[in-house]
Amino acid sequence: MDRTTALSLLAAILKDITLSDGKAATDAFPGLREVDAKVREVRHVIEGVEGLPPNMLAQFDNDANFETMSRRVRLEALATHIKSAQRFLNAAPAAPVKRQIVAPPDLTKLTTTVPLLKESVERRWREAQKCVHIGCYTSGIIMMGSVLEALLLARAMLHPSLAYQSAKAPKDKAGKSPAIQDWTLNALVDVAVDVGWLKSDRGKFSHALRESRNVVHPWVEVSMKANFDEATCRTSWEVLRASVDDLIGSV
């Protein structure tokens, strides 16, 4: 039994056996048999939950008050044991949150034009999550941005003619587009939205991730006064996942 469930059960039983002024609710129990039923309920909780002293169950079983012929005495003793168990359970450290690493989606259709890109992106996909799990939020954001950039580039490389024809394709002073592998993440996002590889709202959020990713440069981090936390990373992760789904679906 987990701690939260145990505390909930104990609180409910304590409410059943005591009045608002703290006295035993003897009128709610016609006889000792009904009191004993509550005693067994509490014993079951104490026996089944972790976080209590090992001798607490023995003390409970050996409490002579439960042998008296008084409903009030038994209920008062039971309330005392419940409150003691509650104090220990509330003081116990919370169980650690289980951190899971979500596997990357199948990137095969996107990465066929760049050898070994699939393996690199899959590794970064997992590393981004590991960084967040241990509190390295800046590193996690940078990893997410790198995954987004790599897959946008891979998508453009699948249909370079369409990318070059986009009105959002970058141009140099002579009006020519540089090689796709030299495009910035900003340009890759704009082109992907323009040609329909990314949904327009996804593009806006991808730009936010791009700006956050730029903290890879310390001076950008300082000038942005970046202070990433777990909430920032959760939002960025959902942006990344949705954007990758868009890109895979566009092939």
N, C-alpha and C positions, 0 to 999 in steps of 0.2 A: 504494500500500500504506500502511495507517495505521501509526502508530508502535507501537501495542500488538502488532499482528501481526508487525511486523518484529522487535521485541524477543523475542517468543516463538520465532520461527524461529532467530534468532541464538543464543539460549540453548540450543535443542535441538541445533544444529550443534556448538556449543562442547562440549556434553556428549559428543557422538559422537567428537570428535577428541582429547579429553584424558582422562587418567586421574584418579583421585581425588587423587593427589599433585601434579597439575598438569602432569605430563609428557605428551608426545605419545603418543597411543594408536596407535602404529605397527602393532601386531599386528592391529588391527581393519581394516587396509587392506593387502590382499595385494600391491598394486602401485601405481605412480604414477597409473594411470588412475582408480583409485578415489579417490585423493586429489584429482585434478583435478575430479572430479565435485562434491566438497565445495567446492572453490574456486569453481566456477561457481555453486553455490547461494548462497554468500555474496555473490558479485558481483551476482547478481540482486536480492538484498535491498538492497544498498547503492545500486544503480542506481534502485530503485523506491520508496524511502521518502524523505519530506521530513524536513528537520531535521538533515541531515549537511552538513559543509563541502563546497563545490562541488569542491574539489580532492581529496577523499578517494577518489573513484573512479579518478582519474588515478594517484594514488599506489598504489592497489591494482593497477592494470593494469601499472604500471612496476616492481613489486617483483621484483627479480632472484632473490629466494629461490624464487619459483615456477618458475624455470628449472633449478634444481639437480636432480641425480639422487637426492636424499635425501628419502625420505618424511618423516623426522623434521623436517628443515629446513622443508619445505613446510608441514607441519602446525603447527609452531611459529609460522611467519610468519602462517599463516591465523588462528591463535588470537589473535595480537597485533592483527590488523586487526579481528577480531570484538569484542574488548574495547574497542578505541578507538571503534568504532561504537556500542557499548552506552553508553559514557560520554556521548557526544554526545546520543544519543537520550534517555537518562534525564535529562539536564540541560535538554533543550528544554522549553519551556512546553507544557502540555497544550492541546489544541485546545479552543476555546470551546464550551460546551454550546449546542446550537441550541435557542433558545426559540421555541415555537410558540404561537400564539393560537388557542384552540379556539373555533370559531363557536358562537353560542348555538343552542339548539334552536328549533323553530318555536313561537313563543309566541302565535300568532294566536288560538287558541281561548281563551286566558286573558285577553287584553287588549282584547277587543272593546268593553267597556263604558267604557273610559277612553281618550279620544283622545290619540294621540301617546305613550302609555305604552310601547308595544312598542319604539319607536325609542330611548326613554330607557333602558329596561332593557337592550336589546342593547348600547348604548354602554357602560353600566356593567359589563356582563358582560365586555367586552373590556378595559376600563380596570382591572378587578380583576386580571386576568392580567398586564397590563403593569406594574402596581405591584409585583407579586410578582417578576417577572422582573428588575427593577432594584433589588430589595432594599427597597422601600417597603412593608414588611409590614403596618404599622398601617393605612396607606391601603388596602391590598388587602383587609384584613378588613372595614373600614368599607364598602367598595364591595360586598363579598359580602353583608353584612348588609342593605344597602339594596335589593339585588336580591331577596333573600328577602322582605323586608317588602312591597315593591311587588307581587310576584306573589301573596303571601297575601292582600293587600288586593284585588287584581284578582279572585282566586277567590271571595272573599266577596261581591264586588259582582255576580258572575254569579248567585248564588242568595242574596240577602240574607235572605229569609224563613227559610231553613234555618239561616243563621248566627245570626239573632236567636233562633231557637228552641233553640239549643244551651244545655245546662246550664252551659257555660263562658263564655257571652256575658257581657261585663262589665255591671254595673249601677251606677247612681248611688244616692245615698241614698234616692231616692224609688222605687227598684226598677225604673227604666227604663234601657234600654240606649241609650248615646249613638250617634250616627251612626257607621256602620262606618268611615268615613274618619278618625274620631277615636280608633279603637281602638289600643291599644299593640301593639307586636310580640309581647309576651308573650301578650296576649289572642288575637291572630290565630293564633299557634301552637297554643294550647290548644283553640281552637274548631276549627281544621283537623283536629287529631287526633280530637277528640270526634265530629265528623261524618264522619270517614273520608277526608278529603282528603289527610291525611298519615298514614303508618304510625306506630304508637306509638313505636317506637324512633327513627324519624326525628325525631319531635317532641322527644325528649330531646336529641338532638344539635343540633337547631335552636335549642333554648334555650341551649345552650353557645355557638353562633354569635351568638345575640342578646346574651348577656352580653359576649362579646368585642367585638361591634359598638359597645357602649356606650362604648368608649374614644374615640368621637368627642368626648366631653366630657373635657377634659384632667384634671379632678379625679378622674374615674372611673379613668382610666389610672393616675394616681398612687396612688389608694387600692387598686386591684387589683394594683399592682406588676406591671403587664403588661409582658411582654418577648417579643413575638411574633417568631417566626423562620420560616424557610421550611417547616419541618415543621408548624408550627401552621397555616400557610396551606394546605398540601397537604391536611391533615385537613379544614379548613373548606371547602375547594373541593369535596371529595367529598361532604360533607354537603349543600352547596348543590345540586350536580348531582343527587343522589338525591332531594332534596326537590322540586326543579323537575320531575323526571320523575314523581313522585307526583302533583303538582298537575295536570300536563298529562293524565296518565292518568285523573284523576278527573272530567274534564269530559265 
